């Protein structure tokens, strides 16, 4: 957030990873406008938009519809989807501690995440002699429909602010 501005610009990467078979991430850019701005408290409203991606590794537990494809693949079957993600949100920053130019405080956000209509694709990740390979699509499963997810999101943490003016 520029020092004399009422706007906050953000880039955010968030992820969820399961040890066994699931990973998900959001990469989003956002713009927020301050509703309240004092020396120790900021309240901003706005939103973010970006990319959402889910990957599920089937780990040998292949549904009957995909059994005929499993022997043709030289790796574990996986399902992947990607789509647009939107998040209207409010963010709050409170800085009760001041140490010279540095302020230390708490951060909190409340939003509503919307992952918009993405298709699942069936395929695998190649492992060419230990080198990372990209997703190789095999088919778009006919038993999988477009998917939309939505829900409340919240987060909190420490925040550091440098007053350079």
KEKE-3310 file (N, C-alpha, C; in steps of 0.2 Angstrom, whole numbers, plus 5000, padded with zeros to 4 digits):
npx = (5004:5004:5011:5004:4992:4975:4972:4975:4985:4986:4995:4993:4996:4990:4988:4983:4988:4988:4995:4993:4984:4979:4980:4979:4977:4977:4980:4980:4976:4973:4963:4960:4950:4952:4941:4942:4955:4968:4982:4985:4976:4968:4955:4949:4940:4936:4942:4948:4954:4958:4967:4962:4966:4965:4971:4970:4977:4975:4980:4980:4967:4957:4942:4929:4925:4937:4946:4950:4959:4970:4980:4987:4994:5009:5011:5004:4986:4978:4967:4963:4959:4955:4952:4943:4944:4936:4935:4927:4930:4935:4947:4957:4969:4978:4989:4996:5009:5023:5039:5050:5052:5045:5030:5021:5009:4992:4983:4968:4956:4941:4931:4923:4924:4924:4924:4924:4914:4923:4931:4934:4949:4956:4971:4989:5005:5020:5036:5050:5064:5067:5065:5054:5039:5026:5008:4999:4986:4973:4959:4943:4933:4917:4909:4910:4905:4904:4912:4908:4914:4911:4912:4915:4929:4943:4956:4971:4984:5001:5007:5018:5023:5031:5034:5039:5038)
npy = (4994:5010:5025:5037:5034:5028:5016:4998:4986:4970:4954:4937:4920:4905:4889:4872:4857:4840:4825:4813:4813:4825:4842:4859:4876:4894:4908:4925:4942:4958:4972:4985:4996:5009:5011:5015:5024:5026:5031:5019:5009:5001:4998:4990:4987:4977:4967:4952:4943:4929:4913:4897:4881:4863:4847:4830:4815:4798:4787:4773:4769:4768:4773:4762:4767:4772:4762:4755:4764:4765:4754:4759:4770:4777:4780:4787:4789:4805:4818:4834:4851:4868:4885:4901:4912:4921:4934:4943:4954:4959:4968:4970:4979:4981:4991:4990:4992:5001:5004:5014:5017:5006:4997:4985:4973:4966:4956:4953:4945:4944:4935:4930:4916:4912:4899:4897:4888:4875:4862:4845:4836:4821:4813:4811:4814:4815:4807:4809:4801:4805:4819:4833:4832:4839:4840:4827:4826:4814:4812:4820:4817:4809:4807:4817:4833:4851:4861:4871:4880:4887:4898:4904:4913:4915:4923:4926:4935:4940:4957:4968:4985:4998:5015:5026:5040)
npz = (5000:4995:5003:5005:4999:4997:4992:4992:4984:4980:4978:4979:4984:4988:4995:4997:5003:5002:5010:5004:4991:4986:4980:4979:4973:4974:4964:4965:4961:4968:4972:4984:4993:5006:5019:5032:5039:5049:5060:5067:5063:5049:5038:5025:5009:4995:4982:4974:4960:4950:4947:4950:4954:4955:4959:4959:4964:4958:4964:4962:4965:4955:4947:4940:4927:4922:4921:4909:4903:4912:4910:4899:4902:4908:4922:4937:4937:4936:4941:4935:4937:4932:4934:4934:4948:4960:4973:4984:4997:5014:5023:5038:5047:5062:5072:5086:5091:5091:5084:5082:5065:5062:5063:5072:5071:5070:5058:5048:5038:5029:5018:5003:4993:4976:4965:4948:4937:4931:4921:4924:4920:4914:4916:4917:4926:4919:4922:4917:4917:4930:4929:4930:4923:4913:4914:4906:4896:4895:4893:4893:4906:4904:4914:4923:4928:4925:4938:4951:4965:4981:4995:5012:5017:5028:5036:5047:5055:5058:5055:5047:5046:5038:5041:5030:5028)
capx = (5000:5008:5011:4998:4986:4969:4971:4979:4986:4989:4996:4992:4997:4988:4988:4981:4991:4987:5001:4991:4982:4975:4983:4974:4980:4974:4984:4975:4978:4967:4962:4956:4950:4951:4935:4945:4963:4971:4989:4986:4971:4966:4949:4949:4935:4938:4941:4953:4952:4964:4967:4961:4968:4964:4974:4968:4980:4970:4984:4978:4960:4954:4935:4928:4925:4944:4950:4953:4964:4975:4986:4990:4997:5015:5011:4997:4981:4976:4962:4965:4954:4958:4946:4943:4942:4934:4934:4925:4933:4936:4954:4958:4975:4978:4996:4997:5016:5027:5046:5053:5049:5042:5024:5020:5002:4988:4980:4963:4952:4935:4929:4919:4928:4920:4928:4918:4913:4929:4930:4939:4952:4959:4978:4995:5011:5025:5042:5055:5071:5067:5064:5047:5035:5019:5002:4997:4979:4971:4952:4939:4928:4910:4905:4911:4902:4908:4912:4909:4914:4910:4912:4917:4936:4945:4963:4973:4991:5005:5008:5023:5022:5036:5032:5045:5038)
capy = (5000:5016:5028:5042:5031:5025:5009:4993:4982:4963:4948:4932:4913:4901:4882:4867:4851:4833:4821:4807:4813:4831:4848:4865:4883:4900:4914:4930:4949:4961:4979:4986:5004:5010:5014:5019:5024:5030:5029:5012:5005:5001:4994:4990:4983:4976:4960:4949:4938:4925:4906:4892:4874:4857:4841:4824:4809:4793:4782:4766:4768:4770:4771:4758:4771:4774:4755:4753:4769:4764:4751:4763:4776:4776:4784:4787:4793:4810:4822:4841:4856:4875:4890:4908:4912:4928:4934:4950:4953:4965:4967:4975:4979:4985:4991:4993:4992:5006:5004:5019:5017:4999:4996:4978:4972:4960:4957:4949:4946:4940:4935:4924:4914:4909:4896:4897:4883:4873:4855:4840:4833:4815:4812:4809:4818:4811:4807:4807:4800:4810:4826:4835:4833:4842:4836:4824:4825:4808:4813:4824:4812:4811:4807:4823:4839:4857:4862:4878:4880:4894:4897:4909:4912:4920:4922:4931:4934:4946:4962:4973:4991:5003:5021:5029:5047)
capz = (5000:4995:5010:5005:4995:5000:4989:4993:4979:4982:4975:4984:4982:4993:4993:5001:5000:5006:5009:5000:4985:4984:4980:4977:4974:4971:4963:4964:4961:4971:4973:4990:4995:5013:5022:5038:5039:5055:5061:5069:5061:5043:5036:5018:5006:4988:4979:4971:4955:4948:4944:4955:4951:4959:4957:4963:4961:4960:4969:4961:4966:4949:4946:4934:4920:4919:4921:4902:4902:4917:4907:4893:4905:4911:4928:4941:4934:4940:4938:4936:4934:4933:4932:4937:4955:4962:4980:4987:5004:5019:5027:5043:5050:5068:5073:5093:5093:5086:5086:5077:5059:5061:5067:5072:5072:5068:5051:5048:5032:5029:5011:5000:4987:4971:4959:4943:4932:4928:4919:4926:4915:4916:4913:4922:4926:4916:4925:4912:4920:4936:4927:4931:4917:4913:4914:4900:4896:4891:4891:4898:4908:4903:4920:4927:4926:4927:4945:4954:4972:4984:5003:5017:5019:5033:5038:5052:5056:5060:5050:5049:5042:5038:5039:5027:5027)
cpx = (5005:5006:5005:4992:4980:4968:4977:4979:4989:4990:4996:4992:4995:4987:4986:4984:4990:4993:4999:4989:4979:4980:4979:4978:4976:4980:4980:4979:4972:4968:4957:4956:4949:4945:4937:4952:4965:4979:4990:4981:4969:4960:4948:4943:4937:4937:4947:4950:4959:4962:4966:4962:4968:4967:4973:4972:4976:4973:4981:4971:4956:4946:4934:4928:4932:4948:4953:4959:4970:4981:4990:4994:5004:5016:5004:4993:4980:4971:4964:4960:4957:4952:4947:4941:4941:4933:4933:4927:4934:4943:4955:4966:4975:4986:4996:5004:5020:5034:5050:5049:5044:5036:5023:5012:4998:4984:4974:4959:4946:4933:4925:4922:4923:4924:4923:4919:4920:4928:4936:4942:4956:4966:4983:5000:5016:5032:5047:5062:5072:5066:5056:5044:5028:5013:5000:4990:4977:4964:4949:4933:4921:4906:4906:4908:4906:4907:4912:4909:4913:4910:4916:4925:4938:4952:4965:4981:4994:5006:5013:5022:5028:5034:5039:5044:5037)
cpy = (5006:5021:5033:5040:5028:5018:5004:4988:4975:4958:4942:4925:4909:4894:4878:4861:4845:4829:4815:4809:4820:4837:4853:4871:4888:4905:4920:4937:4953:4969:4981:4994:5004:5014:5018:5018:5029:5028:5022:5007:5006:4996:4995:4985:4983:4969:4958:4944:4935:4918:4902:4885:4869:4851:4835:4818:4803:4787:4775:4765:4771:4768:4766:4761:4772:4767:4754:4758:4767:4760:4755:4769:4773:4779:4783:4791:4799:4814:4830:4846:4863:4880:4897:4908:4920:4928:4942:4949:4960:4963:4972:4974:4984:4985:4994:4995:4996:5006:5008:5019:5011:4999:4988:4977:4966:4961:4952:4950:4941:4941:4930:4922:4910:4906:4894:4892:4880:4865:4851:4837:4827:4815:4809:4814:4813:4812:4804:4807:4805:4817:4827:4835:4836:4837:4834:4822:4819:4809:4818:4819:4814:4810:4812:4829:4845:4858:4869:4877:4887:4893:4903:4908:4917:4918:4927:4930:4940:4951:4967:4979:4996:5010:5025:5037:5050)
cpz = (5000:5001:5010:5001:5000:4997:4991:4987:4982:4977:4980:4981:4988:4991:4999:4999:5005:5005:5004:4993:4982:4985:4977:4978:4971:4970:4961:4964:4964:4971:4979:4991:5003:5015:5028:5038:5044:5055:5063:5067:5053:5041:5029:5015:4999:4986:4976:4965:4953:4946:4950:4951:4957:4956:4961:4960:4963:4964:4968:4962:4960:4948:4940:4927:4917:4919:4914:4900:4906:4914:4902:4896:4909:4918:4931:4937:4939:4937:4940:4933:4936:4930:4935:4944:4957:4970:4982:4994:5008:5022:5032:5046:5056:5070:5080:5095:5088:5089:5081:5071:5058:5066:5066:5074:5070:5061:5051:5041:5032:5021:5009:4994:4983:4966:4954:4938:4928:4927:4922:4920:4918:4913:4918:4921:4924:4921:4921:4915:4926:4935:4928:4924:4918:4913:4907:4900:4892:4889:4896:4900:4907:4909:4925:4924:4927:4934:4947:4962:4975:4992:5006:5018:5024:5034:5043:5052:5058:5054:5052:5044:5043:5036:5037:5026:5034)
residu = (UNK:UNK:UNK:UNK:UNK:UNK:UNK:UNK:UNK:UNK:UNK:UNK:UNK:UNK:UNK:UNK:UNK:UNK:UNK:UNK:UNK:UNK:UNK:UNK:UNK:UNK:UNK:UNK:UNK:UNK:UNK:UNK:UNK:UNK:UNK:UNK:UNK:UNK:UNK:UNK:UNK:UNK:UNK:UNK:UNK:UNK:UNK:UNK:UNK:UNK:UNK:UNK:UNK:UNK:UNK:UNK:UNK:UNK:UNK:UNK:UNK:UNK:UNK:UNK:UNK:UNK:UNK:UNK:UNK:UNK:UNK:UNK:UNK:UNK:UNK:UNK:UNK:UNK:UNK:UNK:UNK:UNK:UNK:UNK:UNK:UNK:UNK:UNK:UNK:UNK:UNK:UNK:UNK:UNK:UNK:UNK:UNK:UNK:UNK:UNK:UNK:UNK:UNK:UNK:UNK:UNK:UNK:UNK:UNK:UNK:UNK:UNK:UNK:UNK:UNK:UNK:UNK:UNK:UNK:UNK:UNK:UNK:UNK:UNK:UNK:UNK:UNK:UNK:UNK:UNK:UNK:UNK:UNK:UNK:UNK:UNK:UNK:UNK:UNK:UNK:UNK:UNK:UNK:UNK:UNK:UNK:UNK:UNK:UNK:UNK:UNK:UNK:UNK:UNK:UNK:UNK:UNK:UNK:UNK:UNK:UNK:UNK:UNK:UNK:UNK)
# end
